[in-house]
Amino acid sequence: MCTLSWFYYDDNCYEVFFNRDEQRSRLPAIEPQNLLIDGVQCLMPIDPVGGGSWISTNEHGVTVCLLNFYQGQTPAGKLTSRGFIIKNLASSRSSQVADKRLLRIDLRSFAPFTVISLDTHRSANEIVRWTWDGKQLSRTYTSSPIISAAMYFEEAQGYRLKLFNQLLATKPRHDIGRLFHQTHDDNYPHLSPLMERNDARTVSLTSVTSSSTKQEMDYQSIDNQRSVDFRICLSCLKNDVVEQGVLK
């Protein structure tokens, strides 16, 4: 399971929140890195297993997120890590550019996924969800939040949507993202945004704040007791790490 939400504010400033849920046996992710991709400053955490990522943001205020789409059909043959989709889109200078790049990728070696991109020029009503179901790529407009789950999908989606709407109705808008993604219910640990099962759990919370003057990523690694065991906050800054030519 994973959970993604976003909020737009005045002056097209937005925030993104992403809970990453993984098998307990999976290696921990590498904290966000400053990368220069095709001349664009990007930030993203790295999955050490596949080498890709699930979320990125860049100096142009473009954030791209990927969730697994377990309800699709995995193509036959050798698969490429879905995390490379993020690397291919990370340097996009707008959401429209990210959309065009995605359309140019041959997806036949990728397991099903959902991708959304946000920028400071789109509004909350213009967010596009791309879904690759293993056979075709479809495009729809979407709203926050998005839930991904291999197990208990309908129950988790219902639980989290109800919680999200309750918070919308009762809490200040700037507080909702943190409250929602940090919620753990001992009565429904497998359905909570801060999820816990015998075989899997929430391993990190990544948030992005983006505006015309600020592109910042906050990464919190979550331990087995649902506490933050590591935290780092980075801005898109110049550095010596270069990874050019990912996708022209």
C-alpha positions in Angstrom: 0.0 0.0 0.0 1.0 3.6 -0.5 -0.9 6.9 0.0 -0.5 10.1 -1.9 -2.2 13.5 -1.3 -1.7 17.1 -2.4 -3.0 20.6 -1.6 -2.9 23.8 -3.6 -2.8 27.2 -1.8 -2.8 30.8 -2.9 -0.3 31.9 -5.5 -0.2 28.3 -6.9 2.0 27.1 -4.0 1.4 23.4 -3.3 2.3 20.6 -0.9 2.6 16.9 -1.7 2.6 14.1 0.9 3.6 10.5 0.1 3.5 7.5 2.5 5.6 4.7 1.1 4.6 1.2 2.3 6.9 -1.7 1.7 7.6 -5.3 2.7 9.5 -5.6 5.9 12.2 -7.6 4.1 12.9 -4.8 1.6 16.1 -2.8 1.9 15.8 0.7 3.3 15.7 3.5 0.7 18.5 6.0 0.3 17.6 9.5 1.5 16.8 12.2 -1.1 19.7 13.2 -3.3 20.4 16.4 -5.3 20.8 15.3 -8.9 21.5 17.3 -12.0 19.5 15.6 -14.8 19.7 17.1 -18.3 20.7 20.4 -16.8 17.8 20.5 -14.3 18.3 20.4 -10.5 16.2 17.5 -9.1 15.6 16.0 -5.7 14.5 12.4 -5.1 15.0 9.5 -2.7 16.4 6.3 -4.3 15.2 2.7 -4.0 18.4 0.6 -3.7 16.7 -2.4 -5.2 15.6 -1.0 -8.5 17.7 2.2 -8.6 14.8 4.4 -9.3 12.4 6.4 -7.2 8.7 7.0 -6.4 8.8 10.8 -6.0 10.8 13.7 -7.4 10.7 17.5 -7.5 12.8 20.0 -9.4 13.9 23.6 -9.7 11.0 24.4 -12.0 8.4 23.5 -9.4 7.5 20.2 -11.0 6.8 17.2 -8.8 6.2 13.7 -10.2 4.8 10.7 -8.2 4.4 7.0 -9.0 2.3 4.4 -7.2 2.0 0.7 -8.1 -1.3 -0.2 -9.8 -1.9 -3.7 -8.4 -5.2 -4.1 -10.1 -3.5 -4.2 -13.5 -1.9 -7.1 -15.4 1.8 -7.5 -15.3 3.3 -8.0 -18.8 5.2 -11.2 -19.5 9.0 -11.2 -19.8 11.8 -9.3 -18.1 10.6 -6.2 -16.3 12.2 -2.8 -15.9 11.9 -1.1 -12.5 9.0 1.3 -12.4 11.2 3.7 -10.5 13.0 4.6 -13.7 9.8 6.2 -14.9 10.4 8.9 -12.2 14.0 9.4 -13.4 12.8 9.8 -16.9 10.3 12.4 -16.0 12.1 14.2 -13.2 13.7 17.0 -15.2 10.5 18.0 -16.9 10.0 21.8 -17.0 6.2 21.5 -16.7 3.5 18.9 -16.1 2.7 19.1 -19.8 6.3 18.1 -20.6 6.1 15.2 -18.2 2.9 14.0 -19.9 4.6 14.2 -23.3 7.6 12.3 -22.1 5.5 9.6 -20.6 3.7 9.1 -23.9 7.1 8.5 -25.6 8.2 5.7 -23.3 7.7 2.1 -24.4 5.8 0.7 -21.3 5.7 -2.9 -22.3 8.5 -3.9 -19.9 6.9 -2.1 -16.9 4.5 -3.5 -14.3 1.3 -1.5 -13.9 1.6 1.9 -12.3 -0.1 5.3 -11.7 1.7 8.5 -12.3 0.7 12.1 -11.5 2.7 15.3 -11.9 2.1 18.7 -10.3 3.5 22.1 -11.0 3.0 25.7 -9.9 1.0 26.6 -13.1 -1.6 23.9 -12.7 -4.5 24.1 -10.3 -5.9 21.4 -8.1 -8.7 20.8 -10.7 -6.2 20.1 -13.5 -4.2 17.2 -12.0 -4.0 14.3 -14.5 -3.7 10.7 -13.5 -2.0 8.4 -15.9 -2.6 4.7 -15.4 -0.7 1.9 -17.1 -2.6 -1.3 -16.6 -0.1 -3.5 -18.3 -1.9 -3.3 -21.6 -2.8 0.4 -22.2 -2.1 3.8 -20.8 -5.1 5.9 -19.9 -5.6 9.5 -18.8 -8.1 10.9 -16.4 -8.4 14.0 -14.2 -8.0 13.1 -10.5 -8.4 14.5 -7.0 -6.5 13.9 -3.7 -5.9 11.4 -2.2 -4.8 8.4 -4.2 -4.4 5.0 -2.5 -2.4 2.0 -3.9 -2.8 -1.4 -2.4 -2.3 -5.1 -3.3 -4.2 -6.3 -0.2 -7.4 -4.8 1.3 -7.6 -2.3 -1.5 -11.3 -1.4 -1.2 -11.3 -1.4 2.6 -8.2 0.7 2.7 -9.5 3.2 0.1 -12.8 3.5 1.9 -11.1 4.0 5.3 -8.6 6.6 4.1 -11.1 8.6 2.0 -13.4 8.8 5.0 -10.6 10.0 7.3 -9.4 12.5 4.7 -12.9 14.0 4.3 -13.3 14.2 8.0 -10.1 16.2 8.3 -11.1 18.4 5.5 -14.3 19.3 7.3 -12.7 19.9 10.8 -9.1 20.9 10.5 -7.2 23.9 9.0 -6.1 23.1 5.4 -2.4 23.5 6.1 -2.6 20.9 8.8 -4.5 18.2 6.9 -1.6 16.6 5.1 0.5 15.9 8.1 -2.4 14.8 10.2 -3.7 12.4 7.5 -0.4 10.8 6.7 0.6 10.4 10.3 -2.6 8.7 11.4 -2.4 5.2 12.8 -5.5 3.5 14.2 -4.7 0.5 16.5 -8.1 -0.9 15.6 -7.4 -0.8 11.9 -3.6 -0.9 11.6 -3.7 -2.5 8.1 -6.0 0.3 6.8 -4.4 3.3 8.3 -2.4 5.8 6.3 0.5 5.0 8.7 0.1 1.4 7.9 1.2 -1.7 9.7 0.8 -5.4 8.9 2.8 -8.5 9.8 4.5 -8.5 6.4 4.6 -4.8 5.6 4.5 -1.3 7.0 4.9 2.4 6.2 8.6 2.9 5.8 8.8 6.7 5.0 6.8 9.9 4.6 8.1 12.3 1.9 6.6 15.7 1.6 7.3 18.4 -1.0 6.6 22.2 -0.7 6.8 24.0 -4.0 6.2 27.7 -5.1 7.8 30.2 -7.4 10.6 30.8 -4.9 10.9 27.5 -3.0 11.3 23.8 -4.0 11.9 21.7 -0.9 11.7 18.0 0.0 11.3 16.7 3.5 12.0 13.0 4.0 11.2 11.1 7.2 12.3 7.5 7.6 9.8 5.5 9.8 11.0 2.7 12.1 9.3 -0.5 13.3 7.7 1.5 16.2 6.2 4.1 13.8 8.7 6.7 15.0 10.9 8.9 12.9 14.4 7.4 13.0 15.9 9.7 10.3 14.9 13.0 8.8 16.4 15.3 6.2 15.1 18.4 4.4 16.7 19.5 1.2 16.2 22.3 -1.4 17.1 22.2 -5.1 20.7 23.4 -4.9 23.7 23.3 -7.3 26.0 20.4 -6.6 28.6 18.1 -8.3 26.3 15.1 -8.8 25.6 14.7 -12.5 23.3 12.2 -14.2 22.8 13.5 -17.7 20.9 12.2 -20.7 18.2 10.2 -18.8 15.7 11.2 -21.4 16.0 14.0 -24.0 
